[in-house]
Amino acid sequence: MRYYLITTHQRPKFYRASGSVVDVELSYVDKKVVRTLNANGELSIQTIEGRRGSDSLSIASGTWMIRNMDDAIATLEKAAVYPFESKEAARQHAKQLEIASFKYLPVP
């Protein structure tokens, strides 16, 4: 798992490696359906819902409410925003830059 450092806003802004904050326009969704199999091969379907409107909840139940993750990651790279290799690496970097208020955004 990799991690972005984000602000605590409803629709987050992203931290660059320098510590600067950038507001990147991404396409969020109001609902996602997550399908997983258990050890017995039984399908589980979970519907995760955020809020409607332009300020949709960006993370709901630990899920990034983004329309297309690959497109979002490419858009963030164009803005010089990259994920950290681990949560600990992100935390250490935030500490070095003296960023007091942030969240982690996990991405596979």
Phi, psi and omega in degrees: 000138175250164185220132169269149168267127182232163175283173182268010179295158177306308171255109192290154166258163187245144176270133171274170180300332180285346184098352177288154182254138179229138177263108183256128179282113179238159182264102179269157178239161180272338185212142175227146175247124182247124180247128179221156176254142174268185183298336179270002181080013180275135182279132175243132180241125180238127175259124181247127182239137173258210178253153180280156175105179185291339178257043180306148176299125186279333179226123178229129181051038178077007182252132177286116186276058183255145182297310182220113185297317181298317178296319180297316180296319178296320178296318178295320178298321177298333178266012180063039176245125183229149178280154175274155184291341179203165177296321180296319178297318178296317180297315180298319180294317177299320179296316179298324181273000180059040174277117187272330185234113180201167173230167175256139173242106182283140173222142181289000000 
